[in-house]
Amino acid sequence: MRIEDIGKIQWERGEEWFDKWYNTELIFIVFSKGAIPLVLSKHRLNAIALNTRYFYRQSDIWGEDIKNAVKEGSKFLKTLIFETEKSIDQVKEIIKNVENLKRVDKYILGEVKHGKLILWNIFHSDLGEHLSENVQERLVKRGLSKKQIEKVMDYCFNFKHPLGYQKEEDELRKICLLIYKKYNGKKINFEDVTNDIKKLFSAHCKHYQYLTALDLDTQPYTIRDFFDRLYSIPIKAPNKVSKLPQTTKKLLSKEDIYFFKLVHRHIFLDNYAADLSAKLDYLMSEDLSERFNISFSDLSYYSFEELENLVVKSIKLTKDALEVRKKYRVMAQIGGKVAFFYGKKIFQKIKIIVDKNTTLGKVSTISGIVASLGIVKGLAKIVKGRKDIGKVNFGDILVAPTTHPDLMLAIRRCKAIVTDSGGITSHAAIISRELKIPCVVNTKIATQVLKDGDMVEVNANKGIVTIL
């Protein structure tokens, strides 16, 4: 692949390319009209990119277009869930191997890569973008009121067995209650807590640290980081709707009830797979970080080939190479081939091509998928990663490429969430319904169009974000 090939593409912002990928603006994802994109696109995927690591799969296990497959309803969901459960069992075995051997060698690295590919088949088959419309149509046809529809949706989003980040918050809530009792409700500083409480935090950190190093260029939470979240958690746990209400069930057919049970299961499995992905990546990075004295942050910039060189030959990326990579890198997939370009000259050259070939009209409204109902106004704050948490104040609108559990401090302060990617199965959708705040997902372009401090209205009843 040559840089000149990129220049032949007519790009459209928010449709056929993205200049912002998760928490960095230092990467372009580029592809031609006929190519399958790398990530964050409305088309089907055949490649995964985790920071600068990527995997490539020639074949698509589903073959058919997912949007049309969703219309099959229960039949397709049942097949998908069966395949997902098999994949999850495979990955759990891989995680067991990694945990038992504790040392990452070439074989374990291959296992991790294999596990990530298995999980990508699950993420790649996410129905979140298409399922919402299907669910709404089915419920409206049955004549359900808005309130009854919300009851069904609440059921779909609440799980009997909590996800990793929900378990973490439940455990942190227990520690919080102990501290309230011990100190008579008085707010206490970390330095002033007793050793027995610090031990609880140490154990908590060890158990849940894997949830907190999901983004590029981040370090896992420390004991102090977990403590700092303590007073943002409500003492009362959120209500869980574990069953469909009887009054609502009477309005649904047996097939409808079965379909919504499958939707409920699919949403859980998709997010459980994300837990396993975080665990797998963390276990690998934990060992390599300790053995080779490389931070999690720097490891996130290594490709799998470079990780293999590290494990087999102890070859590290130089400090200079890492600095260049952090500032100037381009990842491209064109015509089924993936390549990385590093360096300021190359970056600027491609940026000029991008700017020249980009069409950008004035945008005043952004549309997406409704994840949680409500209408609010507030100041937009762009959150690309944990480094941006501090700028989110109470009552702001959190705008992100996607959300992760490690952004909960910011999420607890905001009064609405808007994301570029995801669907009704995403973390943003689940947490916004739990917190009862409006949420619009899958806007494609929110982080590109909005800027910090923009006054916006989030109309999550219609899935529209308006710049005021």
N, C-alpha and C positions, 0 to 999 in steps of 0.2 A: 504494500500500500504506500502511495506517495502523497505528499502534501498537495501536490497539484490536483489529485483526484478530488480533494475536499472542495477545491475552487470551482468544480464543475456543477456543484449542487446549488439549487435555488432553495434556500432555507426559509422557514416560516417560524417565527417565535411562538412557542407554546404548542406547535403542532408537530413539526418534523425535526425539531432539535431542542435541546435544553442547555443553557449556559450555566445552570446551577444544578448540581446533583447532590442531594442530601445536604451536607453541611459545608459544602465548599463551592466557590465560584471558579476554582482553578482547573476545572475540567469541562471539556466540551464533549457531548455525545453526538456524533454526526453520522448520518446515513442517507442513502439515496431514497427516492420515492419507492423503489422496488425492494429495498433491503429490509431485513428484519432488524429492528433496533436493539440496542443493548439493554437499556432499562428505561423505566418511567415512560412508557408509551401506551397508546391505545391498542397497539397491535400485539399479536402473540410474541412470546419471547423464546429465544433459544440460547441465551447466554446470561450469565450472572456476573456481576461485578461487585466485589466487596472491597471498597476502597481501591487500591490498585491491583488487588488480586482478582482474577477473573477465571471463569470456567466456560467452556464452550461445548454445546451438545448439538450434533448435526440433526438429530431427529426430534420430533415433537411427539410425546407419548400419547397425546389425545388426538392428534391428527385433524380433527374437525374444529371449526371455529367455535370458541367457548360461548359466545353470545347466543348462537343458535342452539347449542347443546343445552343451555340453561332452560330453554323453552320446553324441553322434554320433562322438566319438573323433577318429580321424585325418582324416576328411573336413572337420570344422569347423576343426581345427587347421591343416590345409593352407591352407584359405581365409584364415584369420586371418593366418597368416605371410605369405602372398602380399600381402595388403593392407598389413600392417605394413611389409614391405620397400619397397613403393611409397611409403608415407608417409615413411619414413626418408630415401629418396632425395630426396624433395621438400624436406625440412627441411635436408638437407646442402647443397642448392643455395641455400637461403635464407641459411644460415650463411656460405657462400662470398660471397654478395652483401654481407652485412653486413661481413665481414672486408675485402673489397676496397674498399668505399666509405668505411669507417672512420668516417663521420660520420652520426649518426642524424638523419634528417629525417622529415617526415610520411610519406613513402613507405616508408622503412625501418621506421618504427614500425609501419606497417600490415603489412609483411612479417613482423616479429617476432610480431605478434598472430596472423597467419595461421599461422605456424609453430607457435605454442603450441596453436592449435586442432587442427591436424593431429596433434600429439603427444598431445593429450588423447584423441583417438579411440583411440590405442594404450593409454594408461593406463586409459581407461574400459572397454576390452575386456579388461582383465587377468583372467586365469582363475585367479589364485592362490588365491582363496577356495574355488573349486569343484574345481580340478584335483587337489588332494591326495587327496581322497576317491576320485576316479576312478582315480588311479594306484595307491593302496593296494589297492583292490578287485581291480584287474587282476592285481597281483602275488600277492595271497593266493590267488586262484583258480588260479594256475599252481603253487601249492604251494611257493613260494620261502620259505626260512628268513628270519628277521629279518636275519641277516648278509648274505644275498644281496639282500634288499630294499634294505638300506643301500648296497650296491655300485651298484645301479641308480640310487638317489637321488644318490649321489656323482657318478655320470656326468652326470646331468641338471644338476647345479650347477657343473660345472667346464668352462671354455671354452678352446678352442684359442687364440682371440684374447682377451686380457684386457680387462676393462672399464676405464674411465678411472681409477677409484680403485685398481684392482689394478696398472695400469701405474705409477701414481704411487708406490705402495708399493715396487714392484720397483726403480724408479729411486732411491728414497730408500735402499733397502737397499744398492745399489751405492756410493752416496756414503758410507754408514756403513762399509762394508768398506774403502774408501779411507782413511777417518779412523782406523780401527782399525790399519791397516797403517802409516800415517804416524806415529801416536803410540803404537805398540806396545801397543795394547789399552787405553790409559789414557783414562778419561773426560775430555773436554775441554769447556771453556766456549766459548760462541760468540765472545766477545771475544778469545779466544786462538787461534782458527783462522787460518790463513794466507789471504792474499787469493785464491789460486787456489781454495781450498775455498769461500770466500765467493761467488766467481763461479759456482761450480757450484750453490750454493743460490739465487743470484739467477736463474739460468736455469731452475732447477727451479720456483721460485715463479712465474715468468712463464708457464711452460707449464701448470702445474696449478692456478693460483689459481682458475680458474673452478669448481672442485669444492668450494670452501670458503665460498661465500656463498649458501647455498641457503635459509636460514631467514629469517624476518621479523626485522628489527632486528639484522642482523649485518654485520660488515665482512669482506672476504676475508682469508685468512691472509697474514701478512707473512713475510719471509724468516726472521725469528726464530721465528715460530710453527711453520714447517716444521722448523727445527732442533730445537725442543723436543720434536718427535715422534721424533727420531732414535733414542733409546735405548729406545723402547717397541717397536721393530720387531725381531722375531727375525732373527738372522743367516741362518738357514736358511729358504729359501722353502718354502711349503706344497706338499705333494705334489698333483699334478694327475692326475685320472683321466679321460683323454681318450677312452677306449673302454670299451664294455661288456665285462666279463670273459667269456672263451669258455665257462667252466663255467656261467655264468649264462645266456648266450645260448642254450645248448642246451635250457634249460627254457622258453624263450619261443618263441612263433610268429613268423613273418615279419612279420605285422601288428603284433604287440607291439613288435618291434624298431623297426619304422618309426614307431610311435606314440611311443616313448621318444626317438627322434631328433628328432621334431617338438617334444616337450616341452622337450628340451634347447635347441632353436633358439628356441622361444618365450620361455623364461626369459632367454636372452641378449638377444634383441631388445627385450624389455620394459625391461631395465636399460640397454641401449645408448641407447634413446630417452630415458631419464632423463639420461644423459650429455649428449645433444644439447640437451635442455631447459635444463640448467644452463649450457651454453656460450652458447646464444642469449640467455638472460637476462643473463649476465655481460657479453657483448659490448655489449649495449644500455646496461647500467648503467655500464660502464667509461667509455664516451664521455660520457654525460650527467653523470656524477659529475665528470669532469674539466672539461667545458665550463662547467657551471653552478655548480661548487663546492658540490655537494650530496653528502653521504656515501651510500654504498650503503645504509646502515642507514635513512636518511630516505627514500631513493628507494623502498624497499620498501613504504612507506605510500601511495604515489601510485597512483591508478587510471589506466587507460589514457587516459581522457579528460583527466586532469590532466597526464599525460606529454605528450599532444599539445599542450596549452596551453603547457607548458614549452618544447617544441621550436619551435612556431610563433610564440608570443607572448612567450616568456621569462617566463611567469608562474609564480612559485614559491609553494608553500604557505608560509604564515607560520610562524614558530617557535611561536607560540601555538596555531595550528591543528594543527600536528604534535603538540604536547604533549597536546592534548585527544584527538586521534585515537589516540595511543598508550595512553592511559589508559581512554578511554570510547568504545568503538565497538561497534556491533551490525550484523551482516550477516544478512539474512534472505531466504529464498526461500519464498514462499507462493503457491500457486496458479499457479506458473509465472512469477512475477515476482520480480526480485531488487532489493533496496534496501539502502542503508547508512544508519545513524543515528549521529550523532556528538553528544557532549556529556554532561556528568555527569547533568543532570536527566533526559534521555531514557534514558540507560543505567540509572539507578536505577529509573526507572518500569518499564522492561521487566524488570529484574531482579526486582522485586517480583511482577510478573505471572508470571514464570518460577517463582519460589519457590512461589507460591501454587498453580500448576497442575502442580507436579512430584510424581510419586509415587516414593518412594525407600524401598525396604525394606533390611533389614540384609543385607549381602553378606559371606559368609565364604569362598566359593570363586568363582573366575573361570575360565571355560573359553574355549579358543581353538583354533587350528589348530596341529598339531605341525609344526615346521619343522626341528628338529634334536633328536635323542633325548638323554635323560639325566634324572636326578633330583638336585636340589641344594637346599640351604637357605641362606638368607642375608638380609641387610638390603636392603630395597627402597630404591632411590634414583630419584626421578622426574627425568627429563632431558627438558626441553622444547626445549632448544637448547644451543648451545655455552657459554652463560653458566653452565650447570649441570654442566659437565664436572668442575670442581674438587671437587665433593662426592662423586664416585664413587671409592671406595677399592678396593684389591685384594680380591676375594672378594665384592663387593656384587652385587645383582641389579639390572641396568639396566632401568628401566621407562620407556617412551617412547611418544608417539603414533605415531612411526615413526622409523627411523634413517636417517642420511645418512653419507656418507664423512667429513664434517667432525667427526663424533663418535668417530672411531677411537681417540683417546686414552682416552676413557672405556670404549669397548668392549673395548679391550685389558686393562683392569683388572677387568672384571666376569666372573662365572662363569656367568651366564645372562642371556638377553634376553627381555623380555616387551613386546609392543607392542599398541596399540589397533587398528591397521589392518594391511593387507597380507595376503599369502598366501605360498605357497611360491615365488612369483617375486620376492619383495621383497628389498631390500638386507639386512635383518635375517636372512632365511632363508639367503641366500648366505654372508654373513660368519660366521654362527654355525656352519655346517657346515664352513667353512674352518678356524675356530678350534677345532672339536670341543667346543663348549659347548651346553648345552640352550637351546632357543628355542621359545617359544609366541607366535604372532602372531594378529592379528585377534580380540583379546579384547573389543573395542568399548569397554570401561569401565575397563581397568586403571589408567590415570592419574587417573581420577575417584575410584575406590574406595581405591586404595593411597596411603599417605603416606610421606614420607621416614622411614626407621628402622623401618618395619613388618618384623617377622620373617616371611618367607614361605617356602613350599616350592614349587619349580617342578617339577612332574612333567610333563616334556615327552614321556614315553612315552604319556601319556593326554591331554595338552593341557589340564592343570588347574593353576591356581595357587591355593594355599591360604594364607590368613592364619592364622598360628599364634598 
